[in-house]
């Protein structure tokens, strides 16, 4: 597979298996927003995520992964994550280029596609207090559950050192 071809769910699962990381995936109809995914809560325990793909004034990209109902103050978050000036949302083209996903399928698992290290991953401390974290497996028609500590281990195995910071209010 060419290096610039985004990885698939199957590639992700094989990578997790190779690391000895336990994971469970539930397939469902595609969901594009947190609101659409609420119906899945009863069948999938753990912390559910919302992801914000943002960039700062110097075009440095960040992915904030927070609990789905948490609020992020986009006017102030740059001071917490080390951004240069206020942040704005990254374009869909950069999302696909860097993380290999489309809007609506944004996920911390996108780290597997960021082989050039273009994105700084920020995991909210409140979310990481959950035993289990749920993320899309590179597509929005499934949800994958993984231990919060294993999410960090996965990111480190992709060459990223995620920042675990309190970015929500």
Secondary structure, 3 states (H helix, E strand, C coil): CCCCCCCCHHHHHHHHHHCCCCEEEEECCCCCCHHHHHHHCCCCCCEEEEEEEEECCCCCEEEEEEECCCCCCCCCHHHHHCCCCCCEECCHHHHHHHHCCCCCCCCHHHHHHCCCCCEEEEEEHHHHCCCEEEECCCCCCEEEEEEHHHHHHHHHHCCCCCEEECCCC
